[in-house]
Amino acid sequence: MFDVNIVGNDLGKNYFVTRPAAFSKFSDSIADDALDLAKALVASLTYGMTISSYYRGRIQMVSALMNKLIAGEV
């Protein structure tokens, strides 16, 4: 079994596959909603780094973006 996250926009849909166990080792079933959100974030970041065009806003400095998100500055 695999989890599929879909990132879509007016240009189409892109599918990102994760194993259900990829995140579950960090928590129990109570945190399933948070893990689903984490998977959606990973799919969105992957889209931004690998598929999104430079002119649309390709993510090039993911570590800087993550630092800002963690610090609550974005």
Secondary structure, DSSP 8 states (H G I E B T S, - for coil): --EEEEEEETTEEEEEEE-THHHHTTS-GGGHHHHHHHHHHHHHHHHHHHTS-TTTT----HHHHHHHHHHT--
